[in-house]
Amino acid sequence: MHQNDSFGSALKRGYLRMPVVIRTLITINVAVFMVMAIGGQTVAGIIADLFKFIPDPFTAATQPWRFITYMFVHGSGFHLIFNMLWLWWMGRAVEESIGPRTFSVIYFGAGLGGILLQFALAAIFGANPVIGASGAVYGTMVAFGFLFPRTPIMLIFLPPIEARFVVAGIIALDFLLLGSGDNVARLAHLGGAGAGYLLVNAHYTGYDLSSVIRPFERLWTKPPKKEKKRKKNDKMYSVSDVEIVDESDQSELDEILEKISKEGYDGLTPEEKRKLFELSKRN
């Protein structure tokens, strides 16, 4: 960083250097949280009520957007910061490694897998509403551990630990705390981790996950403009194998060809026809 760089310009540069999907996800999550925080309890309540996932069959069937929108709502600043830091820290390397389309499928697939498991077992573990990107982030963490298993991770008060052990330890902790009554959607975490593993494994066994995204791109991507075909002139005479060796003859040839395009070959004078013949035979 240059000495004269302001904090704002350095922050902007770092933000723009983020992979596109990571940058978009963090921006949307932070923007939603800021609106909820600035708007007060009334606005926050409206947004939460509209976007959170409710494990009720009727609500799930009639309001399917909640399967996705719950990932963008967070209940506290700590909840948001924890998810976004892990997403930025591990997700950045994953997206840069496998590409934005495949990463998007893993992220949203993990979030969807997490909420489906939470929904399926709601009768056993409770039907509390679910918010937060944790399920999707857990899937991203698993993808990181799959791709970079031996990367050392520094945790507070601990020596460097390989990524695969860190991710496995976090998942094991959620499993042990299932049913603890702490109001944390641990099933969504576990479901997200499981879905993330299945998807990243499918990617590396040859399945093109990006094919899931490409049809949706047509909704916001304009098709390339087709070049307009020039209307064929019936009077146009085709001349081939013409090579010009004397630049002084170029203007004369252009005039003859222009005349052919307007009047046809028969419109040329005998002298013009002779000149065209001579130019076309030059090597």
Rosetta blueprint (number, residue, H / E / L):
1 M L
2 H L
3 Q L
4 N L
5 D L
6 S L
7 F H
8 G H
9 S H
10 A H
11 L H
12 K H
13 R H
14 G H
15 Y H
16 L H
17 R L
18 M L
19 P L
20 V H
21 V H
22 I H
23 R H
24 T H
25 L H
26 I H
27 T H
28 I H
29 N H
30 V H
31 A H
32 V H
33 F H
34 M H
35 V H
36 M H
37 A H
38 I H
39 G H
40 G H
41 Q H
42 T H
43 V H
44 A H
45 G H
46 I H
47 I H
48 A H
49 D H
50 L H
51 F H
52 K L
53 F E
54 I L
55 P L
56 D L
57 P H
58 F H
59 T H
60 A H
61 A H
62 T H
63 Q L
64 P L
65 W L
66 R H
67 F H
68 I H
69 T H
70 Y H
71 M H
72 F H
73 V L
74 H L
75 G L
76 S L
77 G H
78 F H
79 H H
80 L H
81 I H
82 F H
83 N H
84 M H
85 L H
86 W H
87 L H
88 W H
89 W H
90 M H
91 G H
92 R H
93 A H
94 V H
95 E H
96 E H
97 S H
98 I H
99 G L
100 P H
101 R H
102 T H
103 F H
104 S H
105 V H
106 I H
107 Y H
108 F H
109 G H
110 A H
111 G H
112 L H
113 G H
114 G H
115 I H
116 L H
117 L H
118 Q H
119 F H
120 A H
121 L L
122 A H
123 A H
124 I H
125 F H
126 G L
127 A L
128 N L
129 P L
130 V E
131 I L
132 G L
133 A L
134 S H
135 G H
136 A H
137 V H
138 Y H
139 G H
140 T H
141 M H
142 V H
143 A H
144 F H
145 G H
146 F H
147 L H
148 F L
149 P L
150 R L
151 T L
152 P E
153 I E
154 M L
155 L L
156 I L
157 F L
158 L L
159 P L
160 P L
161 I E
162 E E
163 A H
164 R H
165 F H
166 V H
167 V H
168 A H
169 G H
170 I H
171 I H
172 A H
173 L H
174 D H
175 F H
176 L H
177 L L
178 L L
179 G L
180 S L
181 G L
182 D L
183 N L
184 V L
185 A L
186 R H
187 L H
188 A H
189 H H
190 L H
191 G H
192 G H
193 A H
194 G H
195 A H
196 G H
197 Y H
198 L H
199 L H
200 V H
201 N H
202 A H
203 H H
204 Y H
205 T L
206 G L
207 Y L
208 D L
209 L H
210 S H
211 S H
212 V H
213 I L
214 R H
215 P H
216 F H
217 E H
218 R L
219 L L
220 W L
221 T L
222 K L
223 P L
224 P L
225 K L
226 K L
227 E L
228 K L
229 K L
230 R L
231 K L
232 K L
233 N L
234 D L
235 K L
236 M L
237 Y L
238 S L
239 V L
240 S L
241 D L
242 V L
243 E L
244 I L
245 V L
246 D L
247 E H
248 S H
249 D H
250 Q H
251 S H
252 E H
253 L H
254 D H
255 E H
256 I H
257 L H
258 E H
259 K H
260 I H
261 S H
262 K H
263 E H
264 G L
265 Y H
266 D H
267 G H
268 L L
269 T L
270 P H
271 E H
272 E H
273 K H
274 R H
275 K H
276 L H
277 F H
278 E H
279 L H
280 S H
281 K H
282 R L
283 N L
